Amino acid sequence: MQRNPLWPYELAEALGSIAISFANYEFVFAHLVGFAENLDKEILYKEVLTLSPSEKLKRLRLKSAGKTDEVSKLYSALCDRFEVILEERNRYIHAYWYRSQERSGEFVFVDIHGRKDKLSKETHTCTVRDVMVVSTACHVQLNNLQALRSCTETAPFFAYYLPPDALPISSGVLRKVPHDHRKQS
């Protein structure tokens, strides 16, 4: 294995696609948490959007824990799917990458996972296509949220989800936007 400081464009593009696709998926999932908890949008933006993906997942799981009604089953299934995508995303995004010397189209990555007190490392081989599958899975799961339309209790989610044109500034103190000195006036 040889460390590759200049990543091939295709690998960088695939990893970037995962990051962007998951960010979109996580944004919608955060709205689902807010909808399930019946939160005001301002609270959603201040509290839920700033949480880590695993914290958002925990909050929605709490809403469906121990319940067997249709809505709880739907939330539980959506949580299961989100958790799988989150693990796959973390596996690729937080890995150490190398180019495989044996096969030109393959990469080796070191996957470090677990909790702070119990981290483990695994070495895997993959192709750019394998990485792109995770990005595609994010889009598929966003599309699967259409299942919320089938239940009368969750169908209003799509009206709740509508993002605002602008977010309110929480304090009256204006913040300075840093000047980009690279641009010529």
Salt bridges, closest charged atoms under 4 A:
GLU26 OE2 - LYS56 NZ 2.65
GLU37 OE1 - ARG59 NH2 2.53
GLU42 OE2 - LYS46 NZ 3.14
GLU47 OE1 - ARG59 NH2 3.83
GLU55 OE2 - LYS58 NZ 3.24
ASP80 OD1 - ARG61 NH2 2.89
GLU83 OE1 - ARG61 NH2 2.91
GLU88 OE1 - ARG91 NH1 3.73
GLU106 OE1 - ARG103 NH1 2.83
ASP111 OD2 - ARG91 NE 3.81
ASP111 OD2 - HIS113 ND1 3.26
ASP111 OD2 - HIS124 NE2 3.92
GLU122 OE2 - HIS113 NE2 3.60
GLU122 OE1 - HIS124 NE2 3.10
ASP180 OD1 - ARG182 NE 2.96
